[in-house]
Amino acid sequence: MSDRKVPVTVEGLERLRQELKDLKEVRRPAIVAALAEARSHGDLRENAGYDAAKHDQAMTEKRIADLEGLLRNAVVLEEDAAKKGDVVRIGSTVIVDVEGDEERYTIVGAIEAKPAQGLISNESPVGKAILGLKPGEVGVAAAPRGQTRIRVVRIEQ
């Protein structure tokens, strides 16, 4: 993981800390127990339970390392700046018009993005297109079928 600063909201930082805590205090011990159980069944060369637990352990340890790196490089965004309704910035919640449909997004750092929940990354095509815009202004985002025009309707407080 690079030492690139990672923008994150206060809520996002708390979610990351909680995920790390859960991985270390719940998931890791459960995997250790699963490994011990699988070892008790004898020959490890043909033990699917052991292989699955080792895979889970590797994935969990990788996620723990990733989260620790993200938290080390996290830069918490100032909420006051995001709540100023003058321009779209990371932390802003915006109502946009996308080809006649109004949608509500909160612009977050890439590590917090959950598009299905309306949390879109500042690095996503839509995020990039509307960052820095004022209500009424239009941005253009790259889409699978060409360019999509996105008009900022309003920035919520």
Secondary structure, 3 states (H helix, E strand, C coil): CCCCCEEECHHHHHHHHHHHHHHHHHHHHHHHHHHHHHHCCCCCCCCHHHHHHHHHHHHHHHHHHHHHHHHHHEEECCHHHHHCCCCCCCCCEEEEEECCEEEEEEEECHHHCEHHHCEEECCCHHHHHHCCCCCCCEEEEEECCEEEEEEEEEEEC
